[in-house]
């Protein structure tokens, strides 16, 4: 299977069309759907379980479970909610029983060095110095996300890396939307603090003693979730435009979230891709012919 990492193939078929075809028994559609999502499931497994061997198990178990149950998917939830719920359940089981759990949790950078190759795509618009700086930011982002407590890490990964909506994240984690957003704001600010020196932003802005500066970082994060009234939003934007310190802090938060959205995707090992293909072939055989 060839990794695409997109939600539409070259023929323009979206997820809904592929799911419908897969439910009707179209193995090619099922393979394409799994191919589309396997790099992201692997990335999720790497970030939540911290070790390539565990992440390989996660992606294989998740995709095989998805293939086995696609006929039961009726669209009551979004495909993303369904898929990430499956992946998270396997992550939780893996983290509870993993032989790596007692060890110190390593960063994604360390995982890549240990064999979990990360796909790096050179930007032709950036010079060598910019490429080096970009890779340094990617490593710092991965390390900052890794250092979050799991309850905050999974919210940030699902919302800001994988792009699920807050209600979808809430459905996956079986939380209220309000709880998701509360964790998300804390996670965003914690990651931003670690990246701030590399972004040239220094310490995060803090409310001034005279109350002149609001808590702009939390407010800006809430603004991104449409949780700030139009009046407060306008007031916030006026303040940020007039206050260089708060403007720099908000710019660094925006850059941090932009880095999350473009986080590199680990390359799924060929052996795992082959194992998933084999499982799909076996699942689509007539029952009498299955191993």
Secondary structure as the mmCIF struct_conf table of DSSP 4:
data_model
#
loop_
_struct_conf.conf_type_id
_struct_conf.id
_struct_conf.beg_label_comp_id
_struct_conf.beg_label_asym_id
_struct_conf.beg_label_seq_id
_struct_conf.end_label_comp_id
_struct_conf.end_label_asym_id
_struct_conf.end_label_seq_id
BEND BEND1 UNK A 6 UNK A 8
TURN_TY1_P TURN_TY1_P1 UNK A 10 UNK A 11
HELX_RH_AL_P HELX_RH_AL_P1 UNK A 15 UNK A 23
TURN_TY1_P TURN_TY1_P2 UNK A 24 UNK A 25
HELX_RH_AL_P HELX_RH_AL_P2 UNK A 27 UNK A 49
BEND BEND2 UNK A 51 UNK A 51
HELX_RH_AL_P HELX_RH_AL_P3 UNK A 52 UNK A 69
HELX_RH_3T_P HELX_RH_3T_P1 UNK A 70 UNK A 72
BEND BEND3 UNK A 75 UNK A 77
HELX_RH_AL_P HELX_RH_AL_P4 UNK A 79 UNK A 97
TURN_TY1_P TURN_TY1_P3 UNK A 99 UNK A 102
BEND BEND4 UNK A 103 UNK A 103
HELX_LH_PP_P HELX_LH_PP_P1 UNK A 104 UNK A 107
HELX_RH_AL_P HELX_RH_AL_P5 UNK A 108 UNK A 113
TURN_TY1_P TURN_TY1_P4 UNK A 114 UNK A 115
STRN STRN1 UNK A 118 UNK A 118
TURN_TY1_P TURN_TY1_P5 UNK A 124 UNK A 125
BEND BEND5 UNK A 126 UNK A 126
HELX_RH_AL_P HELX_RH_AL_P6 UNK A 128 UNK A 146
TURN_TY1_P TURN_TY1_P6 UNK A 147 UNK A 147
BEND BEND6 UNK A 148 UNK A 148
HELX_RH_AL_P HELX_RH_AL_P7 UNK A 150 UNK A 156
HELX_RH_PI_P HELX_RH_PI_P1 UNK A 157 UNK A 161
BEND BEND7 UNK A 162 UNK A 162
HELX_RH_AL_P HELX_RH_AL_P8 UNK A 166 UNK A 173
TURN_TY1_P TURN_TY1_P7 UNK A 174 UNK A 174
HELX_RH_AL_P HELX_RH_AL_P9 UNK A 177 UNK A 199
TURN_TY1_P TURN_TY1_P8 UNK A 200 UNK A 200
BEND BEND8 UNK A 203 UNK A 203
HELX_LH_PP_P HELX_LH_PP_P2 UNK A 204 UNK A 205
TURN_TY1_P TURN_TY1_P9 UNK A 209 UNK A 210
BEND BEND9 UNK A 211 UNK A 211
BEND BEND10 UNK A 213 UNK A 213
HELX_RH_AL_P HELX_RH_AL_P10 UNK A 216 UNK A 224
TURN_TY1_P TURN_TY1_P10 UNK A 225 UNK A 226
BEND BEND11 UNK A 228 UNK A 228
HELX_RH_AL_P HELX_RH_AL_P11 UNK A 230 UNK A 242
HELX_RH_AL_P HELX_RH_AL_P12 UNK A 244 UNK A 261
TURN_TY1_P TURN_TY1_P11 UNK A 262 UNK A 262
HELX_LH_PP_P HELX_LH_PP_P3 UNK A 263 UNK A 265
STRN STRN2 UNK A 266 UNK A 266
HELX_LH_PP_P HELX_LH_PP_P4 UNK A 267 UNK A 269
HELX_RH_AL_P HELX_RH_AL_P13 UNK A 270 UNK A 283
TURN_TY1_P TURN_TY1_P12 UNK A 284 UNK A 284
BEND BEND12 UNK A 285 UNK A 285
HELX_RH_3T_P HELX_RH_3T_P2 UNK A 287 UNK A 289
#
